[in-house]
Amino acid sequence: MVSKHLLTRLRTLTRPAIHCRRSSNFCPNPKFLHELQSRRYSDAPQSSPAASAPTPPPASNLNSKSSLNEIELRKFAAIADTWWDAEGPFKPLHVMNPTRLAFIRSTLCRHFGKDPHCARPFEGLKFVDVGCGGGILSEPLARMGATVTGIDAVEKNIKIAQLHADLDPITSSIDYHCTTAEKLVEEQRKFDAVLALEVIEHVADPAEFCKSLSALTSSGGATLISTINRSMRAYATAIIMAEYVLHWLPRGTHQWSSFLTPEELGLILQRASISVQEMAGFVYDPLTGRWSISDDISVNFIAYGTKSSE
């Protein structure tokens, strides 16, 4: 049982501090863009915010054309069996999922001119869930009518996802593959919407990864990416509290140096021909145990972008 003092402290840490929801014509600060030209996205400050806090290890210098990070793949393969355990290591994603889906439904219905009140608003649209894990996002998207392809580089994840999807005739139509975004690009696959939620912080090369997501997005299509901001607040909540105090996640799940700021993600997507239309935050209330959509992008945030007509 978490003490009242701890909950109060956590609420203080998660209280909105940055209110900067981004809408159309999002553009990073020009001075920031200039400073970022020569910087690799895997580079980040290595100093620890607190002497007693676990120090994030240096980001690896991976120069492969693939965006895969073998260490991250092994990490998630080790806990693949627990994807559908709502009280297991992926509990935070299960709790966050309704809020993520609310944003996705609202945004993509607006983008494609669909009725958000319809039971299956995504009928006739092709979606790809990149880094689908056990399918906790793919399945509700399929129930909303989308033709869903789910891909993951961890074979065990795909097997778990397929087994679970086969329990329901609606979700059994999901096309799962153990592959990468880069491989789908080579196959010249195209989708109306490309989604990569809580994935980019685990890849070796975010810029190359986003180029692949862009290549998979049809002209006039949509791309959605959610991740964690590289901020002190995120370090305190997503790593210290979630992994070392509350034990919501296995220790080492996240590396602070691998997080991206909203400005960095916006620049990466801009270079990949994706125009960011909106950014929103996901905020957790420890007293209610619920997530909500917010203007606060200081920790968890999602970016919605569009692919220009070619």
C-alpha positions in Angstrom: 0.0 0.0 0.0 1.5 3.3 -1.1 1.6 5.9 1.7 -0.3 9.1 1.5 3.0 11.0 1.7 4.3 9.1 -1.4 1.1 9.7 -3.3 1.3 13.4 -2.5 4.9 13.6 -3.6 4.1 11.7 -6.8 1.1 14.0 -7.5 3.5 17.0 -7.1 5.9 15.5 -9.6 3.1 14.7 -12.1 1.3 18.0 -11.8 1.2 19.8 -15.2 4.1 22.1 -15.5 4.3 22.7 -19.2 1.2 23.8 -21.1 2.1 23.9 -24.7 -0.2 21.8 -26.8 1.0 22.1 -30.3 -1.4 22.4 -33.2 -1.0 23.0 -36.9 2.0 24.9 -38.2 4.1 23.4 -35.4 7.7 24.6 -35.9 10.7 24.1 -33.5 12.5 27.2 -32.3 14.9 28.4 -35.1 17.9 28.7 -32.6 17.2 25.2 -31.4 17.2 23.9 -35.0 20.5 25.5 -35.6 22.1 24.0 -32.5 20.6 20.6 -33.3 22.0 20.3 -36.9 25.2 18.6 -35.8 23.8 16.7 -32.9 23.0 13.0 -32.9 19.7 12.1 -31.3 21.3 9.4 -29.2 23.5 12.0 -27.6 22.2 13.3 -24.2 23.5 14.7 -20.9 24.9 11.9 -18.8 24.8 13.7 -15.4 22.4 12.3 -12.9 19.7 14.7 -11.5 20.3 13.3 -8.0 23.3 11.8 -6.3 21.3 8.8 -5.0 19.4 8.3 -8.3 20.4 5.6 -10.8 22.6 7.1 -13.5 21.4 6.6 -17.0 24.1 4.7 -18.9 25.6 6.3 -22.0 23.7 5.8 -25.2 25.3 3.3 -27.5 26.9 4.6 -30.7 25.0 2.5 -33.3 25.6 3.3 -36.9 23.7 0.5 -38.5 21.1 1.5 -41.2 18.6 -0.6 -39.2 16.8 1.2 -36.3 16.9 -2.0 -34.2 18.5 -2.0 -30.8 19.5 -5.5 -29.9 19.7 -4.8 -26.2 16.1 -3.5 -26.2 14.9 -6.5 -28.2 16.3 -8.9 -25.6 14.9 -6.9 -22.8 11.3 -7.1 -24.1 11.7 -10.7 -25.3 12.3 -11.6 -21.6 8.9 -10.4 -20.5 6.9 -11.2 -23.7 4.7 -13.8 -21.9 3.2 -11.1 -19.7 1.8 -8.8 -22.4 -1.8 -9.6 -21.5 -1.3 -9.7 -17.7 -3.0 -6.4 -16.7 -1.2 -6.5 -13.4 2.2 -7.4 -14.9 5.1 -5.4 -16.3 2.9 -3.9 -19.0 0.3 -2.7 -16.5 1.1 1.0 -17.2 0.3 0.5 -20.9 -2.9 -1.3 -20.1 -4.0 1.6 -17.9 -2.9 4.2 -20.4 -4.5 2.4 -23.4 -8.0 3.9 -23.2 -6.6 7.4 -23.2 -4.3 6.7 -26.1 -7.2 5.2 -28.0 -9.4 8.2 -27.3 -6.8 10.5 -28.8 -6.2 8.2 -31.8 -10.0 7.9 -32.5 -10.6 11.6 -32.3 -7.6 12.6 -34.3 -7.9 10.0 -37.1 -11.7 10.5 -37.4 -11.0 14.2 -37.9 -8.2 13.5 -40.4 -10.1 11.0 -42.5 -13.5 12.7 -42.1 -15.0 9.8 -40.2 -17.8 9.8 -37.7 -16.2 9.4 -34.2 -19.5 8.2 -32.8 -19.7 5.3 -35.2 -18.9 1.9 -33.8 -16.4 1.1 -36.6 -15.2 4.5 -37.8 -12.0 3.1 -39.4 -13.8 0.7 -41.8 -11.9 0.6 -45.1 -8.7 2.1 -43.8 -5.3 0.3 -43.5 -3.3 0.8 -40.3 0.1 -0.6 -39.3 1.0 -0.9 -35.6 4.8 -0.7 -35.6 6.3 -2.3 -32.5 2.9 -3.9 -31.7 4.2 -6.0 -28.8 1.4 -8.4 -27.7 -1.3 -6.5 -29.7 -2.9 -4.3 -27.0 -3.2 -1.5 -29.5 -3.8 -3.5 -32.6 -6.8 -5.3 -31.2 -9.0 -2.3 -30.4 -8.0 -0.7 -33.7 -9.3 -3.8 -35.5 -12.5 -3.6 -33.4 -12.9 -0.1 -34.7 -13.0 -1.4 -38.2 -9.4 -0.9 -39.4 -7.6 -3.4 -41.5 -4.6 -3.8 -39.1 -1.1 -5.1 -39.7 0.9 -5.5 -36.5 4.7 -5.8 -36.7 7.4 -6.4 -34.1 11.0 -7.5 -34.2 10.6 -9.8 -31.3 9.2 -13.2 -32.5 7.8 -14.1 -29.1 5.7 -10.9 -29.0 4.2 -11.8 -32.4 3.3 -15.3 -31.2 1.6 -14.0 -28.1 -0.2 -11.4 -30.1 -1.5 -13.9 -32.7 -2.6 -16.4 -30.0 -4.6 -13.7 -28.2 -6.1 -12.3 -31.4 -7.3 -15.7 -32.4 -9.6 -15.8 -29.4 -11.9 -13.3 -31.1 -13.2 -13.6 -34.7 -12.9 -9.8 -35.1 -9.3 -9.6 -34.0 -8.2 -12.8 -35.7 -8.1 -10.9 -39.0 -5.1 -8.8 -37.7 -2.1 -9.5 -40.0 0.9 -10.1 -37.6 4.4 -10.3 -38.8 7.8 -10.6 -37.1 9.5 -8.0 -39.1 10.7 -4.3 -39.1 9.4 -1.1 -40.5 12.5 -1.0 -42.8 11.6 -4.4 -44.2 8.0 -3.2 -45.0 9.5 -0.3 -46.8 11.6 -2.6 -48.9 8.3 -4.4 -49.8 6.8 -1.1 -50.8 3.9 -1.4 -48.4 1.7 1.6 -47.8 -0.8 2.4 -45.0 -3.4 5.1 -44.4 -2.1 5.5 -40.8 1.2 4.5 -39.3 1.3 4.2 -35.5 4.4 3.7 -33.3 3.4 4.1 -29.6 6.1 3.9 -26.9 8.5 2.5 -29.4 10.9 5.3 -30.6 12.7 5.5 -27.3 13.8 1.9 -27.7 15.3 2.2 -31.2 18.9 2.7 -32.1 18.4 5.5 -34.6 15.2 7.6 -34.2 15.8 9.6 -37.4 16.1 6.5 -39.6 13.1 5.0 -37.8 11.0 8.0 -38.7 12.1 7.9 -42.3 10.8 4.4 -42.5 7.5 5.4 -40.8 7.2 8.2 -43.4 7.9 5.8 -46.3 5.1 3.5 -45.0 2.6 6.4 -44.8 0.4 6.9 -47.9 0.2 10.3 -49.5 -2.2 12.3 -47.4 -2.0 9.7 -44.6 -1.4 10.2 -40.9 1.5 9.2 -38.6 1.2 9.0 -34.8 4.1 8.6 -32.4 4.0 8.6 -28.6 7.0 8.7 -26.4 8.5 10.2 -23.2 10.0 13.7 -23.0 13.7 14.0 -22.0 13.0 16.2 -19.1 13.8 16.2 -15.4 10.2 15.6 -14.6 10.2 12.5 -16.9 13.3 11.2 -15.2 11.7 11.6 -11.8 8.4 10.0 -12.7 9.0 7.5 -15.6 12.3 6.1 -14.2 12.8 6.8 -10.5 9.2 6.5 -9.4 7.9 4.0 -12.0 10.9 1.6 -11.9 12.7 2.1 -8.6 10.0 3.2 -6.1 6.6 1.9 -7.2 8.0 -1.0 -9.3 5.4 -0.5 -12.0 8.1 -1.4 -14.6 11.2 -3.6 -14.5 14.3 -1.7 -13.7 16.1 -0.6 -16.8 13.0 -0.5 -19.0 13.8 3.1 -20.0 17.1 5.0 -20.6 16.7 8.7 -20.0 19.3 9.4 -22.6 17.2 7.7 -25.3 14.2 10.0 -24.7 13.4 12.7 -27.2 12.1 16.2 -26.5 9.0 17.4 -28.5 11.3 19.8 -30.4 13.6 17.0 -31.4 10.8 14.7 -32.5 9.2 17.6 -34.5 12.5 18.2 -36.3 13.1 14.5 -37.0 9.5 14.2 -38.5 9.9 17.4 -40.5 13.1 16.0 -42.1 11.2 12.8 -42.8 8.4 14.7 -44.7 5.9 14.5 -41.9 4.3 17.7 -40.9 3.4 17.7 -37.2 -0.2 19.0 -36.7 -0.7 18.5 -33.0 1.1 17.4 -29.9 -0.7 16.4 -26.7 0.3 15.0 -23.3 -0.9 12.1 -21.3 -1.0 12.8 -17.6 -1.4 10.3 -14.8 -3.3 11.0 -11.6 -2.0 8.6 -8.9 -5.0 9.3 -6.6 -7.5 8.1 -9.2 -5.2 5.7 -11.1 -6.3 7.2 -14.4 -4.6 8.9 -17.4 -6.1 11.9 -19.2 -5.3 13.9 -22.3 -3.6 17.2 -21.4 -1.7 20.2 -22.7 1.2 19.1 -20.5 3.8 17.5 -22.6 6.6 17.5 -20.0 6.5 13.7 -19.6 4.4 11.4 -21.8 3.3 13.0 -25.1 2.0 12.0 -28.5 2.6 13.6 -31.9 0.1 13.5 -34.8 1.5 14.3 -38.2 0.4 14.2 -41.9 2.2 13.1 -45.0 2.2 15.7 -47.7 0.6 14.7 -51.0 3.2 13.6 -53.4 
